[in-house]
Amino acid sequence: MPYTKTSIIRRFAASAALLGTIIAFAPAAFSSPGHGSGMNMDIGEPGKLSDVRRTVNVVMEDNFFDQEKIIVRGGETVRFMIENKGEFVHEFNIGTAAMHAEHQKEMFMMMEHGALENDKINMSMMEMDMGNGMTMKHDDSNSVLIEPGKSAEVIWTFPKDAELEFACNVPGHYESGMMGKVHLQ
């Protein structure tokens, strides 16, 4: 069927309208910061130190956290002080189970490309393009990647309601049980 000037204009207008709708709703399709966070779930947001009323210390060893559950109030801003006492690189990441599953694929890619080794992070390689212009700087507010003997902090404001976990997504660690539940009250 030959295209007329009118049919081409109508198709273009329909495509532009659809694109406008996609762009308008795109921010709602993604959750708060975090690798692999293309899920429509409110996991909270980066918190401010001035809003912190409580600090939770978390120790990571090979391959477990020193606690299996963290209890927080909905809307609470918590400062997590995370220490890696293990011999391997570990991660502390707040997200949903689906987010962790997606992030594990990215962490595997990091190991494949040499940006992440069992016991060290090759920071110069973290700028490498991992596809779609995405790098693995690992600088999201809900996550820290920590070498053995080092520590870091995460300040996070939790949503009113969500099913969240804290986990290490270094390949094999989550599967071996290095995760815990965040219980919102």
ROPA-507252 format. One record per residue: residue number from 1; residue in one letter; x, y, z of N, C-alpha, C in turn. Coordinates in steps of 0.02 Angstrom, whole numbers, padded with zeros to 5 digits. Layout:
N
   i aa    n.X    n.Y    n.Z   ca.X   ca.Y   ca.Z    c.X    c.Y    c.Z
 NUM  A      X      Y      Z      X      Y      Z      X      Y      Z
...
END
This chain:
185
   i aa    n.X    n.Y    n.Z   ca.X   ca.Y   ca.Z    c.X    c.Y    c.Z
   1  M  00043 -00058  00000  00000  00000  00000  00045  00062  00000
   2  P  00036  00107 -00048  00078  00167 -00051  00060  00215  00006
   3  Y  00111  00248  00031  00101  00297  00083  00086  00365  00052
   4  T  00036  00398  00080  00021  00466  00058  00051  00513  00108
   5  K  00055  00575  00090  00083  00625  00135  00043  00626  00200
   6  T -00023  00620  00195 -00066  00621  00254 -00054  00560  00298
   7  S -00046  00500  00268 -00036  00440  00309  00032  00442  00343
   8  I  00082  00470  00309  00148  00476  00340  00145  00524  00399
   9  I  00110  00580  00391  00104  00628  00446  00067  00597  00505
  10  R  00014  00559  00491 -00024  00526  00545  00020  00475  00582
  11  R  00058  00435  00545  00102  00386  00576  00155  00421  00618
  12  F  00183  00475  00592  00234  00512  00629  00204  00541  00693
  13  A  00144  00569  00688  00111  00599  00746  00096  00545  00798
  14  A  00073  00486  00776  00058  00432  00823  00123  00409  00857
  15  S  00177  00403  00819  00241  00382  00847  00267  00434  00896
  16  A  00260  00498  00879  00283  00551  00924  00243  00551  00988
  17  A  00177  00539  00983  00135  00537  01043  00155  00479  01087
  18  L  00168  00420  01057  00189  00362  01095  00256  00375  01129
  19  L  00303  00404  01091  00368  00420  01120  00361  00470  01177
  20  G  00319  00519  01170  00307  00568  01223  00279  00534  01286
  21  T  00235  00486  01276  00207  00448  01333  00262  00408  01367
  22  I  00303  00374  01327  00358  00334  01356  00405  00379  01396
  23  I  00423  00435  01368  00469  00481  01403  00437  00508  01466
  24  A  00373  00524  01463  00339  00552  01522  00336  00502  01579
  25  F  00327  00437  01563  00320  00387  01615  00385  00350  01631
  26  A  00438  00363  01595  00501  00327  01606  00526  00332  01677
  27  P  00527  00391  01709  00553  00394  01778  00514  00350  01826
  28  A  00449  00341  01815  00410  00299  01860  00424  00225  01849
  29  A  00454  00208  01792  00467  00138  01777  00530  00113  01812
  30  F  00567  00157  01842  00629  00138  01875  00625  00154  01949
  31  S  00658  00113  01988  00658  00125  02060  00713  00172  02079
  32  S  00725  00176  02142  00779  00218  02168  00846  00193  02143
  33  P  00899  00231  02155  00964  00212  02128  00985  00141  02144
  34  G  01024  00113  02101  01051  00047  02112  01059  00010  02047
  35  H  01113 -00026  02039  01122 -00066  01979  01066 -00117  01976
  36  G  01044 -00130  01915  00992 -00180  01906  00927 -00159  01937
  37  S  00914 -00094  01941  00855 -00071  01976  00797 -00055  01930
  38  G  00793 -00085  01872  00739 -00071  01827  00673 -00102  01848
  39  M  00658 -00101  01910  00596 -00129  01936  00553 -00072  01962
  40  N  00488 -00079  01955  00442 -00027  01978  00429 -00037  02053
  41  M  00477 -00019  02093  00473 -00030  02165  00508  00027  02201
  42  D  00475  00055  02250  00506  00107  02290  00547  00074  02344
  43  I  00613  00079  02338  00657  00048  02388  00683  00099  02438
  44  G  00664  00162  02430  00689  00215  02474  00732  00262  02434
  45  E  00773  00301  02472  00815  00351  02438  00875  00366  02481
  46  P  00926  00396  02450  00985  00415  02490  00964  00461  02547
  47  G  00992  00449  02604  00975  00489  02663  01027  00543  02676
  48  K  01009  00589  02720  01055  00642  02741  01080  00626  02812
  49  L  01143  00639  02823  01173  00627  02889  01134  00663  02944
  50  S  01109  00723  02929  01072  00761  02980  01005  00728  02999
  51  D  00980  00682  02958  00917  00647  02973  00927  00580  03009
  52  V  00990  00559  03016  01005  00495  03047  00991  00498  03122
  53  R  00952  00449  03146  00938  00444  03217  00968  00380  03247
  54  R  00995  00337  03201  01021  00273  03225  01074  00247  03176
  55  T  01125  00216  03204  01177  00185  03163  01174  00110  03174
  56  V  01177  00072  03120  01177 -00001  03122  01245 -00024  03097
  57  N  01281 -00061  03138  01346 -00089  03118  01335 -00157  03085
  58  V  01366 -00167  03028  01360 -00229  02991  01430 -00255  02977
  59  V  01443 -00317  02996  01507 -00349  02982  01496 -00402  02929
  60  M  01540 -00401  02877  01537 -00451  02824  01597 -00497  02832
  61  E  01584 -00562  02826  01637 -00611  02826  01626 -00655  02765
  62  D  01664 -00709  02759  01659 -00751  02699  01611 -00809  02712
  63  N  01557 -00814  02684  01512 -00773  02646  01449 -00763  02685
  64  F  01451 -00721  02735  01391 -00706  02775  01397 -00638  02806
  65  F  01338 -00612  02826  01333 -00551  02865  01326 -00572  02938
  66  D  01345 -00529  02984  01339 -00546  03055  01267 -00542  03079
  67  Q  01221 -00522  03038  01150 -00522  03056  01109 -00545  02996
  68  E  01054 -00578  03012  01011 -00605  02960  00952 -00561  02945
  69  K  00938 -00514  02990  00880 -00469  02981  00897 -00401  03011
  70  I  00874 -00349  02977  00881 -00281  03003  00811 -00253  03008
  71  I  00794 -00227  03067  00727 -00200  03078  00732 -00124  03076
  72  V  00690 -00092  03033  00688 -00019  03028  00615  00003  03027
  73  R  00604  00066  03043  00538  00095  03038  00529  00124  02968
  74  G  00469  00119  02941  00455  00151  02876  00469  00225  02880
  75  G  00507  00252  02833  00525  00322  02832  00588  00339  02872
  76  E  00615  00290  02908  00674  00302  02949  00737  00309  02906
  77  T  00781  00353  02927  00847  00361  02895  00898  00328  02939
  78  V  00934  00279  02911  00981  00239  02949  01051  00247  02919
  79  R  01100  00251  02963  01170  00252  02941  01197  00181  02953
  80  F  01218  00149  02900  01248  00083  02904  01324  00090  02902
  81  M  01358  00065  02952  01431  00063  02953  01449 -00010  02937
  82  I  01478 -00021  02878  01491 -00088  02854  01565 -00102  02854
  83  E  01584 -00159  02883  01655 -00178  02887  01663 -00247  02856
  84  N  01713 -00254  02812  01728 -00318  02780  01785 -00351  02818
  85  K  01769 -00401  02858  01819 -00439  02896  01837 -00504  02861
  86  G  01811 -00513  02800  01826 -00574  02762  01890 -00568  02722
  87  E  01906 -00620  02685  01965 -00621  02642  01947 -00603  02570
  88  F  01882 -00596  02556  01858 -00581  02488  01825 -00513  02485
  89  V  01818 -00487  02425  01779 -00426  02413  01706 -00444  02426
  90  H  01670 -00399  02461  01599 -00409  02473  01561 -00345  02460
  91  E  01496 -00353  02452  01452 -00296  02438  01397 -00293  02490
  92  F  01376 -00233  02506  01316 -00222  02546  01270 -00182  02500
  93  N  01213 -00212  02482  01167 -00181  02434  01096 -00188  02460
  94  I  01059 -00134  02462  00990 -00134  02483  00946 -00134  02421
  95  G  00901 -00183  02416  00856 -00186  02357  00806 -00242  02365
  96  T  00770 -00255  02312  00722 -00310  02311  00758 -00373  02286
  97  A  00727 -00431  02296  00756 -00493  02271  00766 -00489  02195
  98  A  00718 -00461  02159  00724 -00454  02086  00782 -00408  02067
  99  M  00791 -00354  02104  00847 -00309  02090  00914 -00344  02101
 100  H  00918 -00384  02154  00980 -00421  02168  00994 -00471  02112
 101  A  00942 -00504  02087  00951 -00553  02032  00980 -00518  01971
 102  E  00955 -00460  01954  00981 -00422  01897  01052 -00398  01909
 103  H  01065 -00374  01969  01131 -00348  01985  01184 -00403  01985
 104  Q  01164 -00464  02003  01211 -00519  02003  01239 -00531  01932
 105  K  01199 -00521  01881  01223 -00527  01812  01276 -00475  01797
 106  E  01266 -00414  01822  01314 -00361  01811  01379 -00375  01849
 107  M  01373 -00400  01910  01432 -00416  01949  01472 -00473  01916
 108  F  01437 -00520  01887  01471 -00574  01851  01511 -00546  01792
 109  M  01481 -00498  01757  01515 -00465  01702  01577 -00428  01726
 110  M  01572 -00397  01785  01630 -00363  01814  01688 -00412  01825
 111  M  01671 -00472  01849  01724 -00522  01860  01752 -00547  01794
 112  E  01708 -00558  01746  01730 -00581  01680  01779 -00533  01648
 113  H  01768 -00468  01657  01811 -00417  01627  01870 -00396  01671
 114  G  01876 -00426  01730  01934 -00412  01772  01928 -00351  01816
 115  A  01869 -00318  01816  01859 -00260  01859  01854 -00281  01932
 116  L  01833 -00342  01942  01824 -00368  02010  01859 -00435  02015
 117  E  01902 -00442  02064  01936 -00505  02079  01911 -00529  02147
 118  N  01929 -00590  02165  01906 -00617  02229  01924 -00572  02287
 119  D  01985 -00544  02287  02008 -00507  02345  02026 -00433  02330
 120  K  02009 -00409  02270  02023 -00338  02257  01978 -00311  02202
 121  I  01972 -00245  02203  01933 -00208  02153  01983 -00171  02110
 122  N  01981 -00180  02045  02024 -00144  01999  01989 -00080  01979
 123  M  01999 -00028  02019  01963  00035  02010  01971  00065  01940
 124  S  02029  00058  01909  02039  00087  01843  01994  00054  01791
 125  M  01974 -00008  01803  01931 -00044  01756  01856 -00030  01768
 126  M  01840  00002  01823  01770  00015  01839  01738  00065  01792
 127  E  01778  00101  01754  01753  00149  01705  01735  00115  01639
 128  M  01752  00051  01632  01741  00015  01570  01666  00015  01552
 129  D  01652  00022  01487  01583  00020  01463  01559 -00052  01467
 130  M  01507 -00063  01506  01479 -00130  01515  01419 -00141  01470
 131  G  01407 -00095  01424  01349 -00100  01379  01301 -00043  01392
 132  N  01273 -00017  01339  01225  00039  01343  01254  00100  01379
 133  G  01320  00109  01375  01353  00166  01406  01357  00162  01481
 134  M  01339  00105  01510  01340  00096  01583  01409  00073  01606
 135  T  01433  00102  01659  01495  00080  01689  01480  00045  01755
 136  M  01530  00016  01786  01520 -00017  01850  01559  00019  01905
 137  K  01553  00084  01906  01588  00124  01957  01566  00103  02027
 138  H  01507  00075  02031  01479  00053  02095  01475  00111  02143
 139  D  01444  00165  02119  01438  00225  02160  01365  00242  02176
 140  D  01322  00192  02175  01252  00203  02192  01244  00210  02267
 141  S  01196  00249  02288  01187  00265  02359  01164  00207  02401
 142  N  01134  00156  02370  01107  00100  02408  01156  00041  02411
 143  S  01218  00052  02389  01264 -00004  02383  01337  00017  02392
 144  V  01376 -00026  02424  01448 -00016  02429  01483 -00083  02416
 145  L  01539 -00079  02382  01581 -00137  02367  01645 -00126  02406
 146  I  01663 -00175  02449  01717 -00163  02497  01770 -00219  02493
 147  E  01832 -00198  02489  01888 -00245  02489  01900 -00271  02560
 148  P  01935 -00328  02566  01949 -00355  02632  01985 -00305  02677
 149  G  01965 -00302  02740  01996 -00259  02789  01975 -00186  02786
 150  K  01928 -00170  02742  01906 -00100  02735  01834 -00093  02758
 151  S  01813 -00030  02764  01744 -00017  02786  01715  00041  02745
 152  A  01650  00048  02749  01615  00101  02712  01549  00114  02748
 153  E  01513  00166  02725  01448  00180  02755  01396  00190  02700
 154  V  01334  00176  02718  01276  00190  02677  01226  00226  02721
 155  I  01201  00282  02698  01148  00318  02734  01086  00313  02690
 156  W  01034  00282  02717  00976  00265  02677  00911  00282  02713
 157  T  00864  00313  02677  00797  00326  02702  00751  00274  02672
 158  F  00720  00235  02716  00677  00180  02694  00607  00204  02676
 159  P  00574  00169  02630  00505  00186  02613  00458  00163  02669
 160  K  00395  00180  02664  00346  00159  02715  00334  00084  02712
 161  D  00335  00056  02652  00321 -00016  02644  00356 -00043  02583
 162  A  00391 -00098  02590  00424 -00132  02535  00452 -00198  02560
 163  E  00464 -00244  02515  00497 -00307  02532  00569 -00301  02510
 164  L  00612 -00287  02558  00682 -00273  02543  00729 -00324  02574
 165  E  00787 -00329  02543  00842 -00370  02568  00906 -00329  02567
 166  F  00953 -00349  02608  01022 -00324  02600  01061 -00386  02578
 167  A  01107 -00376  02531  01139 -00434  02501  01207 -00417  02473
 168  C  01247 -00470  02465  01310 -00466  02429  01298 -00501  02363
 169  N  01307 -00464  02308  01293 -00492  02241  01356 -00511  02204
 170  V  01413 -00515  02238  01474 -00542  02208  01456 -00614  02187
 171  P  01475 -00636  02127  01455 -00702  02103  01465 -00758  02155
 172  G  01411 -00794  02168  01412 -00850  02214  01397 -00833  02287
 173  H  01403 -00770  02306  01395 -00752  02376  01322 -00753  02397
 174  Y  01277 -00722  02358  01206 -00722  02373  01181 -00794  02377
 175  E  01202 -00834  02326  01179 -00903  02322  01203 -00944  02382
 176  S  01259 -00925  02412  01283 -00962  02471  01254 -00935  02536
 177  G  01206 -00889  02530  01170 -00865  02589  01191 -00796  02614
 178  M  01230 -00759  02576  01252 -00693  02599  01199 -00641  02583
 179  M  01145 -00646  02620  01090 -00598  02614  01049 -00600  02678
 180  G  01010 -00547  02687  00966 -00543  02745  00905 -00502  02729
 181  K  00856 -00506  02769  00793 -00469  02758  00795 -00402  02794
 182  V  00764 -00352  02763  00752 -00288  02796  00678 -00290  02815
 183  H  00666 -00287  02880  00597 -00290  02905  00574 -00219  02920
 184  L  00524 -00195  02883  00497 -00127  02895  00439 -00131  02944
 185  Q  00441 -00089  02995  00387 -00087  03045  00343 -00029  03032
END
